[in-house]
Amino acid sequence: MIALKPAKGLLLVAEPSIIGDASFNRSVVLIAEHSETGSIGFILNKVLDFTLKELIPELNKNFKIYNGGPVEQDNLYFIHKVPDLIPESIEIANGIYWGGNFDAVKELILQDLISEKQIRFFLGYSGWDGTQLKEELNSNAWIITTHQDAKDIIERPYRSFWKDKMRELGGDYMLWSNAPENPSYN
């Protein structure tokens, strides 16, 4: 198996050995930006107990809000697959974008021109400076993998995402796909 290097659009899948880390235990992180100076990503499978309507009442939509990571958790971020509707978007991978003009996003939501199948919101992001991600990879905290269709990441059921990635990896990871989240429940 060829080991992938971190890059925009790839996924970081938490090794089963990450236990006790509330943010990253069983996480699947989309790498949105990667360079020598650091990396930025969003946890795709940790939904919070908030909706968009609770954070921005005038939008009056119950879009789920995800925990993007432990950095800047008081800021709202988003990824989407409609760059033609959201100016100033940054391409992550073929068909998936992050950020853009938030006033345009608000108008799209108010006019029912965008759905949860096209956009995902996060409080915070995951960030690594310089060599931090490389060190975590060297300590086997993460597996770098691809996702067959970048556009389907937004629609992907969050509850089974990590388990599904464990099954895809096969071998010993297959066992972890059925293990309880807390090993003491075993």
N, C-alpha and C positions, 0 to 999 in steps of 0.2 A: 504494500500500500504506500503510495506517495504521500508524504506529509506536506500539507498545505501551509503556506505562510499567511499571516494576517493580511487581509486586503478588504477594501470596500465591497460590500455585498455578500461577503462570506458570513457564516454563522459560527459563534463560539458556543459550544455545548458544554455545560458544566460536567466535569468528571463526577462519577458517583461518590468519590472521596470527599467532595466539598459538602461537609455536614456541619450544621450549626451556623452557617453564614446565611442570615435571613434574606439578604438581597440575591445571592447567587446560587444557593442550594437548588439544584434541578432547574437551572435557568438555561434559556436559549436566547443568545444575544445577537442581534443583527449589527454587524460592523458598518457604521455609517461613514466613518472617516478613519483613515490610517496613514500615518507618515512617521518619519524618524522622530518627530517631536511628540508623538502620542497618538492615541486612538480614542474614538467616540463610538458608542453603541447604545442600543436600546433593548432592554429585556422584553421579549415578545410574549412571554407566557405567565406574567404575574399581574393579574388584574387586581385593582384596588376596589375599595368599597364606595367609590365616588362615581358619579356620572357627570357628564359635561354640564348638564343643567344645574347641578349643585355647585359647580365651580364658576359657571358663567350663566346665571339665571335667565338673562334675556335670550339666550340661544334655545332654551326650552326643549332640548333633546337629551335623551337618556343614553347617549353614546358612552360605552365603557371607557374608563381611564385606567391605564396600565402604569405600573411602577417601572419607569425606564431605567432606573438605577439610583445609586446613593448620592449622586452629585446634583446640586441645584434642584432639590425636590420641591422647591416653591415655584418653579417655572414649568410652564406647559409647552411640550414639544409635540410634533406630529410627523408621521410619515404618510405618504399617500401614493396613489397611482394615477393622478390627474394633473400633470404639469401644465397641460393646455388651459386648465381652469384656475390654477394657482400660480401667479407670476412669482419669479424669484426663487423657484424651487431648485434644489440641488440634487442631481442624480446620484443615487447610491449604486444601483445596478440596473441592468436592462429592465425598465418598467417600474422601478420603485424609486421614490424621491422623498426627501425630507425638507421640512421647513417651507418657507415661502411667505407670501404676503398674507398676514393673519386677517386683515380686513376683508380680503377676498374670500377667505375661508368662512368667516362669519356670515357674509352675504350668501354664499352657497348653502350654508346650513339653514339660514332663515328662509330661503326660497325653496328648500327641499331639493336642491340640485346636486347634493352629495350625500352618500350614505356611509354607514359603518363598513360596508364592503369595499369602500374606496379610500378611507382615511382611518388612522388609528392614533389616539392621543396618549401621551405619557407625561407623568409628573417626574421630572428628573431625567438624568441620563447616566450611563456608565462611562467612566473615563479612566484612561491610563496615561501616565506621562512617559516620555522617552522610552526607556527599556522595561518599564513595569510589566507590560503585557508579555514581553518576551520572557521575563523571569517567571511569570505565572505559567506560561506554556512549558518552560523547561522543568517546572516543578509538577507537571502533569495535572494542573488544575482545570485545563480546558482541552477540548478537542476542536480542531477547526474543520468545518465541513461546508459543503455547498447545500443549496436548496434548489430543487429542480426547476421551479418556476417562481422567480422573485415576486411577481405580481400576486401570487396566491398567499404570500406571507401575511398580508393584512386580513384575509378572510380565514386564515388557518385557525382551527379550534385551539385555544390556548391551553386547555386542561390536559390534552394528550400530547402536546408538542414534544416535550422532553422524552417521554416514553417512546414516542414514535421514532425519534432520532436514535435512541438506544437500540431499538429493534433494527433500524437501518444499518447501524454500525456492526451488528451481528456479534458472533463470538461470545466472549464473557459479558459483553454489554447486554445481550439478550436477557440474561438473568436479572440484571438491574431494572429492566423495563417492567418487571412484575413485583419488584421489592417495594415494601411500604416506604413512604417518605421518611418516617422515623424508624430506624432499625430496631428500636426497643419494642416496637409493635409486632415484630416477627415472631 
